[in-house]
């Protein structure tokens, strides 16, 4: 894994469908967001970055305690696209050659899957996770796409950049979505 790769966790969302802070809600014994942070923390990235809401937010401590650099999304209402743009801009400033993007509400991401994504990164500008005929995060973007990612706004993500992406199939359970309290009951 290149030491010039930045790992990015998007963790500034408002959890509007959840009715509280879903990223801090307990899942199998620890806060939901702790799973992806704990998976990334021991991996040899050049940088670990978390896009977080403004202080005071306990999410900031969760990521800081695990060695992540915090980048504040001062306008989390702008949506996930704004967090992705902030992360890509920061990766450009750091001189990263690739950006691994993870969502904080995906606790079933494994180090083995992330390693497979990174290993395929030399095959093109993007490597995405494939699941149920779709493609999405976790995803790796080469630095050639950083300017386009930094220009994303609002809640528009980077799906348009994944059309020709190399796909690595998701292991069972990885794409599980956590949006409502009922999703946690299915653990």
C-alpha positions in Angstrom: 0.0 0.0 0.0 1.6 3.3 -1.0 2.5 5.6 1.8 1.1 8.5 -0.3 -2.5 7.3 0.0 -4.9 9.2 2.2 -7.8 7.3 3.9 -10.9 9.5 4.2 -13.9 8.9 6.4 -17.0 10.9 5.7 -18.5 11.5 9.1 -20.2 14.9 9.0 -23.8 13.8 8.1 -26.8 15.0 10.1 -28.5 11.6 10.6 -31.8 13.2 9.8 -33.6 9.8 9.2 -32.2 8.4 12.4 -33.4 11.1 14.8 -30.2 11.4 16.8 -26.5 10.8 16.1 -26.4 7.4 14.4 -22.6 7.4 14.2 -22.4 7.3 18.0 -25.3 4.9 18.5 -24.1 1.6 19.9 -23.8 -1.3 17.4 -22.6 -4.7 18.8 -20.9 -3.0 21.7 -19.4 0.2 20.4 -20.3 3.3 18.5 -21.2 2.7 14.8 -18.5 5.0 13.5 -15.8 3.3 15.6 -15.8 0.2 13.4 -14.5 1.9 10.2 -12.1 4.0 12.3 -10.7 0.9 14.0 -10.3 -0.9 10.7 -8.4 2.0 9.2 -6.3 3.0 12.2 -3.6 0.2 12.0 -3.3 0.3 8.2 -0.2 2.0 6.8 -1.7 5.0 5.1 0.2 8.3 4.6 -2.8 10.1 6.2 -6.0 9.3 7.9 -8.6 12.0 7.6 -12.1 12.3 9.0 -14.6 14.9 7.8 -16.6 15.8 10.9 -19.2 18.4 11.9 -18.2 21.5 13.8 -17.4 21.4 17.5 -18.9 20.5 19.9 -19.4 17.0 18.4 -18.4 13.8 20.2 -17.6 12.4 16.7 -14.5 14.6 16.7 -13.0 12.8 19.7 -13.9 9.4 18.4 -11.7 9.9 15.3 -9.0 12.1 17.0 -8.4 9.3 19.6 -7.7 6.9 16.8 -5.1 9.2 15.2 -7.2 10.8 12.4 -6.7 14.3 11.3 -10.0 16.2 11.6 -11.3 18.4 8.8 -14.4 20.3 9.7 -17.4 20.5 7.4 -18.8 23.8 8.6 -21.9 23.3 6.5 -22.9 19.6 7.0 -26.4 20.5 5.7 -24.8 20.8 2.3 -24.7 17.0 2.1 -22.2 14.3 1.5 -20.8 15.9 -1.7 -19.5 18.8 0.3 -17.7 16.5 2.7 -16.2 14.6 -0.2 -15.0 17.8 -1.8 -13.4 18.9 1.4 -11.6 15.6 1.7 -10.3 15.7 -1.9 -9.1 19.3 -1.6 -7.2 18.3 1.6 -5.7 15.3 -0.1 -4.5 17.5 -3.0 -2.9 19.9 -0.4 -1.2 17.0 1.2 0.2 15.7 -2.1 -1.6 12.3 -1.8 -1.5 10.1 -4.9 -4.7 8.3 -4.1 -7.7 8.7 -1.8 -9.6 5.8 -0.2 -13.1 7.0 0.7 -15.1 5.2 3.4 -18.5 6.1 4.9 -18.7 6.2 8.7 -21.9 4.2 8.8 -20.5 1.1 7.2 -19.3 -1.0 10.1 -18.7 -4.2 8.2 -15.9 -2.9 6.0 -12.8 -5.2 6.4 -9.1 -4.5 6.1 -8.9 -7.3 3.6 -11.5 -5.6 1.3 -9.8 -2.2 1.6 -6.4 -3.9 0.8 -8.0 -5.5 -2.3 -9.3 -2.1 -3.5 -5.9 -0.5 -3.0 -4.2 -3.3 -4.8 -6.4 -2.7 -7.9 -5.8 1.0 -7.8 -3.1 1.0 -10.5 -5.7 -0.3 -13.0 -7.3 3.1 -13.6 -8.6 6.3 -12.1 -11.1 4.6 -9.7 -11.7 1.3 -8.0 -15.2 0.8 -6.4 -16.9 -1.8 -4.4 -19.4 -3.8 -6.4 -22.7 -5.0 -4.8 -26.0 -6.1 -6.1 -25.3 -4.7 -9.6 -24.3 -1.3 -8.1 -21.0 0.4 -7.4 -20.1 2.6 -4.5 -18.0 3.0 -1.4 -15.6 2.2 -0.2 -13.8 3.5 -3.3 -10.3 4.5 -4.2 -9.7 7.6 -6.5 -6.4 8.4 -8.1 -5.1 11.9 -7.8 -6.1 12.6 -11.4 -9.7 12.8 -10.2 -9.0 15.0 -7.1 -9.9 18.3 -9.0 -13.3 16.8 -10.1 -14.0 15.5 -6.6 -13.1 18.9 -5.0 -15.6 20.5 -7.3 -18.6 18.4 -6.1 -21.2 20.3 -4.2 -24.4 19.6 -2.3 -25.6 16.0 -1.8 -24.3 14.9 -5.2 -21.7 12.2 -4.8 -19.1 10.9 -7.1 -21.2 8.2 -8.9 -20.5 9.9 -12.2 -16.8 9.2 -11.7 -17.4 5.5 -11.1 -18.9 4.5 -14.4 -15.7 3.0 -15.7 -14.2 2.1 -12.3 -12.6 -1.3 -11.7 -14.9 -3.3 -9.4 -14.0 -5.4 -6.4 -17.0 -7.3 -5.2 -18.2 -6.7 -1.7 -17.9 -9.5 0.8 -21.2 -10.5 2.4 -22.7 -7.9 4.8 -20.4 -5.1 3.8 -22.9 -2.9 2.1 -25.4 -3.0 5.0 -27.0 0.4 5.4 -27.7 2.0 8.7 -30.2 4.9 8.4 -32.9 4.3 11.0 -33.1 2.9 14.5 -34.7 -0.2 13.1 -31.5 -1.0 11.1 -29.7 -1.4 14.4 -32.3 -3.8 15.6 -31.2 -6.3 12.9 -27.8 -6.8 14.4 
